[in-house]
């Protein structure tokens, strides 16, 4: 299926997902190795880290002790595990994003792509991705501080004698918090693609992402919300069956369910990365921003060289053969 710019502008969410799912067929070996070496460890760590932290948290909550040394040791182990997990999560998230975005762009420009070429290109974009990530973390931190401040002011000044008013107000605040959180997440995902494919990063990438999301914020919000919901459901099942289900389920069931859920999360994360890559082109087309496939081809082949502006018409025929 060939997609002209005017057709690409009005792709529905199922079309975007379907387009993304069809991309790995163009280079199955590259996506298989990328999934095995980057996305699988990321997905496994997201779920499996609770196997290590849950017993420690349970001991701290249910088995209080007056021995300061024991308490200090438990907290130290917990913080070390969480720190290592966050570093691992951060590293593999950036690596996976860089690899998938580069591979999709290579297929889009008909550039020969392999797993080795993808891995070779990653170091050239990691710096930009890292700086963009830092800006997003700072933005999210500032947002959470403002939210907590507003919540405290609300709790101090609200009329607690009117429970209905309190409930409705808390519901409104929580909905607003969720909407803004989803929007910032969408902003970050699109900014990550921008940081790989354009010579901008950090605040400039976020600004570019903000401009691209205009007119497509609703679709982006739905995609992010669905992704986060699916991940939350997977994490909930994993926690209830695998992590906390030792008294109700046998080892075989827990291992089988855990392996299945990790596999599902791998697929979800792969599709999510593909969707954010394709969504970038959808936003570019929606705003009539033309892309020169030859210039992008040259840029992908030499990230350290001088960037050539992207100028010509965007199409996705190479993604569909």
C-alpha positions as CSV (number, residue, x, y, z in Angstrom):
1,X,0.0,0.0,0.0
2,X,1.4,3.4,-1.1
3,X,0.6,6.3,1.1
4,X,0.6,9.8,-0.4
5,X,1.1,12.8,2.0
6,X,-2.6,13.8,1.9
7,X,-3.6,10.2,2.8
8,X,-1.0,9.9,5.5
9,X,-2.4,13.0,7.3
10,X,-5.7,11.2,8.0
11,X,-4.4,7.8,9.1
12,X,-6.5,6.4,11.9
13,X,-5.0,4.9,15.0
14,X,-5.6,1.3,13.8
15,X,-4.0,2.2,10.5
16,X,-0.9,3.6,12.3
17,X,-0.6,0.5,14.4
18,X,-1.2,-1.8,11.4
19,X,1.4,0.1,9.4
20,X,3.9,-0.2,12.3
21,X,3.3,-4.0,12.7
22,X,4.0,-4.6,9.0
23,X,7.4,-2.9,9.1
24,X,9.4,-5.8,10.6
25,X,8.5,-7.9,7.6
26,X,10.9,-5.6,5.6
27,X,13.9,-6.7,7.6
28,X,12.9,-9.6,9.9
29,X,16.5,-10.5,10.9
30,X,17.4,-7.0,12.0
31,X,14.2,-6.7,14.1
32,X,14.6,-10.1,15.5
33,X,18.1,-9.4,16.8
34,X,17.1,-6.0,18.0
35,X,14.3,-7.5,19.9
36,X,16.4,-10.3,21.4
37,X,19.3,-8.1,22.5
38,X,17.7,-4.8,23.5
39,X,13.9,-5.0,23.9
40,X,13.8,-8.4,25.6
41,X,16.2,-7.4,28.4
42,X,14.3,-4.2,28.8
43,X,11.0,-5.9,29.1
44,X,12.3,-8.6,31.4
45,X,13.9,-6.1,33.7
46,X,10.6,-4.0,33.9
47,X,8.8,-7.0,35.3
48,X,11.4,-9.1,37.0
49,X,13.0,-6.4,39.2
50,X,9.9,-6.7,41.6
51,X,11.0,-10.3,42.3
52,X,14.0,-8.8,44.1
53,X,12.4,-5.7,45.7
54,X,9.1,-7.2,46.9
55,X,10.7,-9.6,49.5
56,X,12.7,-6.7,51.0
57,X,9.7,-4.4,51.1
58,X,7.6,-7.1,52.7
59,X,10.3,-7.6,55.4
60,X,10.4,-3.9,56.1
61,X,6.6,-3.6,56.4
62,X,5.7,-6.9,58.1
63,X,8.7,-7.8,60.2
64,X,9.7,-4.7,62.0
65,X,12.9,-4.9,64.0
66,X,14.6,-2.7,66.5
67,X,18.0,-3.5,65.2
68,X,19.2,-0.3,63.3
69,X,21.9,-2.3,61.5
70,X,19.3,-4.7,60.0
71,X,17.1,-1.9,58.9
72,X,20.0,0.0,57.4
73,X,21.1,-3.1,55.6
74,X,17.7,-3.8,54.1
75,X,17.3,-0.2,53.0
76,X,20.7,-0.2,51.5
77,X,20.1,-3.4,49.5
78,X,16.7,-2.0,48.3
79,X,18.2,1.3,47.2
80,X,21.1,-0.4,45.4
81,X,18.7,-2.7,43.5
82,X,16.4,0.2,42.5
83,X,19.4,2.3,41.4
84,X,20.8,-0.5,39.3
85,X,17.4,-1.1,37.8
86,X,16.8,2.5,36.9
87,X,20.3,2.7,35.2
88,X,19.5,-0.5,33.3
89,X,16.1,0.7,32.3
90,X,17.4,4.1,31.2
91,X,20.2,2.6,29.2
92,X,18.2,0.0,27.4
93,X,15.3,2.4,26.8
94,X,17.6,4.8,24.9
95,X,19.3,1.9,23.1
96,X,16.0,0.4,22.0
97,X,14.6,3.7,20.8
98,X,17.7,4.6,18.8
99,X,17.8,1.2,17.2
100,X,14.2,1.0,16.2
101,X,14.0,4.6,15.0
102,X,17.2,4.2,12.9
103,X,16.0,0.9,11.4
104,X,12.5,2.3,10.4
105,X,14.1,5.4,8.9
106,X,16.6,3.2,6.9
107,X,13.7,1.1,5.5
108,X,11.8,4.3,4.7
109,X,14.7,5.6,2.6
110,X,15.4,2.2,1.0
111,X,18.8,2.2,2.7
112,X,20.3,-1.3,3.2
113,X,20.0,-2.0,6.9
114,X,21.4,-4.8,9.1
115,X,21.7,-5.3,12.8
116,X,25.4,-4.4,12.7
117,X,24.7,-1.1,10.9
118,X,22.0,-0.3,13.4
119,X,24.3,-1.0,16.4
120,X,27.1,1.1,14.7
121,X,24.8,4.1,14.4
122,X,23.5,4.0,18.0
123,X,26.6,5.8,19.6
124,X,26.2,8.7,17.2
125,X,22.7,9.5,18.5
126,X,22.9,8.5,22.2
127,X,24.2,11.9,23.3
128,X,21.2,13.7,21.7
129,X,18.8,11.2,23.2
130,X,20.4,11.5,26.6
131,X,20.1,15.3,26.6
132,X,16.5,15.1,25.5
133,X,15.8,12.6,28.2
134,X,17.3,14.8,30.9
135,X,15.1,17.7,29.8
136,X,12.1,15.5,30.0
137,X,13.0,14.3,33.5
138,X,13.4,18.0,34.6
139,X,10.1,18.8,33.0
140,X,8.3,15.9,34.7
141,X,10.0,16.8,38.0
142,X,8.8,20.4,37.8
143,X,5.4,19.2,36.9
144,X,5.1,16.9,39.8
145,X,6.3,19.6,42.2
146,X,3.7,22.0,40.9
147,X,1.0,19.2,41.2
148,X,2.0,18.4,44.8
149,X,1.9,22.1,45.7
150,X,-1.6,22.5,44.1
151,X,-2.8,19.4,45.9
152,X,-1.5,20.6,49.3
153,X,-3.0,24.0,48.8
154,X,-6.3,22.3,47.9
155,X,-6.3,20.1,50.9
156,X,-5.6,23.0,53.2
157,X,-8.3,25.3,51.9
158,X,-11.1,22.8,50.9
159,X,-14.2,22.6,53.0
160,X,-13.8,19.1,54.4
161,X,-17.4,19.2,55.7
162,X,-18.6,18.8,52.2
163,X,-17.5,15.3,51.1
164,X,-19.1,15.4,47.7
165,X,-17.1,18.6,46.9
166,X,-13.9,17.0,48.1
167,X,-14.5,13.9,46.0
168,X,-15.3,15.8,42.8
169,X,-12.4,18.2,43.3
170,X,-9.9,15.3,43.8
171,X,-11.3,13.5,40.8
172,X,-10.9,16.6,38.6
173,X,-7.3,17.1,39.9
174,X,-6.4,13.5,39.2
175,X,-7.9,13.6,35.7
176,X,-6.0,16.7,34.9
177,X,-2.8,15.2,36.3
178,X,-3.3,12.1,34.2
179,X,-4.0,14.1,31.0
180,X,-0.9,16.2,31.4
181,X,1.2,13.2,32.3
182,X,0.0,11.4,29.1
183,X,0.7,14.5,27.1
184,X,4.3,14.9,28.4
185,X,4.9,11.2,27.8
186,X,3.7,11.6,24.2
187,X,5.9,14.7,23.9
188,X,8.9,12.8,25.1
189,X,8.4,9.8,22.7
190,X,8.0,12.1,19.7
191,X,11.0,14.2,20.8
192,X,13.1,11.0,21.0
193,X,12.4,10.3,17.3
194,X,13.2,13.9,16.5
195,X,16.5,13.7,18.3
196,X,17.5,10.7,16.2
197,X,16.4,12.0,12.8
198,X,17.0,15.7,13.1
199,X,19.9,17.8,14.3
200,X,18.2,19.0,17.5
201,X,18.0,17.7,21.0
202,X,17.0,18.8,24.5
203,X,14.7,21.7,24.7
204,X,14.8,22.2,20.9
205,X,13.6,18.6,20.4
206,X,10.8,19.1,22.9
207,X,9.8,22.3,21.1
208,X,9.8,20.6,17.8
209,X,7.8,17.7,19.2
210,X,5.3,20.2,20.6
211,X,4.9,21.8,17.2
212,X,4.4,18.4,15.5
213,X,1.8,17.3,18.0
214,X,-0.4,20.2,17.2
215,X,-3.5,18.7,15.6
216,X,-2.4,15.2,16.5
217,X,-2.3,15.5,20.3
218,X,-5.5,13.6,20.7
219,X,-4.3,10.6,18.7
220,X,-1.0,10.7,20.5
221,X,-2.7,10.8,23.8
222,X,-4.9,7.7,23.0
223,X,-1.8,5.8,21.8
224,X,0.2,6.6,24.9
225,X,-2.8,5.9,27.2
226,X,-3.4,2.5,25.6
227,X,0.3,1.6,25.9
228,X,0.5,2.7,29.5
229,X,-2.8,0.8,30.3
230,X,-1.6,-2.4,28.7
231,X,1.7,-2.2,30.5
232,X,-0.1,-1.5,33.8
233,X,-2.3,-4.6,33.3
234,X,0.7,-6.8,32.4
235,X,2.5,-5.5,35.5
236,X,-0.5,-6.1,37.7
237,X,-0.9,-9.7,36.6
238,X,2.8,-10.4,36.9
239,X,2.8,-9.0,40.5
240,X,-0.3,-10.9,41.6
241,X,0.6,-14.2,40.1
242,X,4.4,-14.4,39.9
243,X,5.6,-12.1,42.6
244,X,2.9,-12.5,45.3
245,X,1.3,-15.7,44.2
246,X,3.6,-18.2,45.9
247,X,0.9,-19.4,48.3
248,X,-1.7,-19.9,45.6
249,X,0.1,-21.0,42.5
250,X,2.8,-23.7,42.0
251,X,6.3,-22.9,40.6
252,X,5.4,-24.2,37.1
253,X,2.3,-22.0,36.8
254,X,4.3,-18.9,38.0
255,X,7.2,-19.6,35.6
256,X,4.8,-20.2,32.7
257,X,2.7,-17.1,33.4
258,X,5.8,-15.0,34.0
259,X,7.4,-16.1,30.7
260,X,4.2,-15.5,28.8
261,X,3.8,-12.0,30.3
262,X,7.4,-11.1,29.5
263,X,6.8,-12.2,25.9
264,X,3.6,-10.1,25.7
265,X,5.5,-7.1,27.1
266,X,8.3,-7.6,24.5
267,X,5.7,-7.4,21.7
268,X,4.0,-4.4,23.3
269,X,7.3,-2.5,23.6
270,X,8.3,-3.4,20.1
271,X,5.0,-2.2,18.6
272,X,5.2,0.9,20.8
273,X,8.6,1.9,19.4
274,X,7.4,1.2,15.9
275,X,4.3,3.3,16.4
276,X,6.2,6.3,17.7
277,X,8.6,6.0,14.7
278,X,5.8,6.0,12.2
279,X,3.8,8.6,14.1
280,X,6.7,11.1,13.5
281,X,6.1,10.8,9.7
282,X,2.4,11.1,10.2
283,X,2.9,14.4,12.1
284,X,5.3,15.7,9.5
285,X,2.9,15.0,6.7
286,X,0.0,16.5,8.7
287,X,1.9,19.8,9.0
288,X,3.0,19.6,5.3
289,X,6.7,19.3,6.3
290,X,8.5,17.7,3.4
291,X,11.3,15.2,3.8
292,X,14.0,14.6,1.3
293,X,14.5,10.8,1.4
294,X,17.9,11.2,-0.3
295,X,19.1,13.7,2.3
296,X,17.8,11.5,5.1
297,X,19.5,8.5,3.5
298,X,22.8,10.3,3.5
299,X,22.3,11.5,7.1
300,X,21.6,7.9,8.3
301,X,24.8,6.8,6.6
302,X,26.9,9.4,8.3
303,X,25.6,10.9,11.5
304,X,28.9,12.8,12.1
305,X,28.7,14.6,8.8
306,X,27.0,17.9,8.1
307,X,23.3,17.7,8.3
308,X,21.4,18.3,5.1
309,X,17.9,19.9,5.4
310,X,15.0,17.6,4.6
311,X,13.0,19.0,1.7
312,X,11.0,16.7,-0.5
313,X,7.7,14.9,-0.4
314,X,7.1,12.2,2.2
315,X,5.8,8.8,1.3
316,X,5.8,5.5,3.0
317,X,5.9,3.1,0.0
318,X,9.2,1.5,1.1
319,X,7.6,0.5,4.4
320,X,5.0,-1.5,2.6
321,X,7.1,-2.8,-0.3
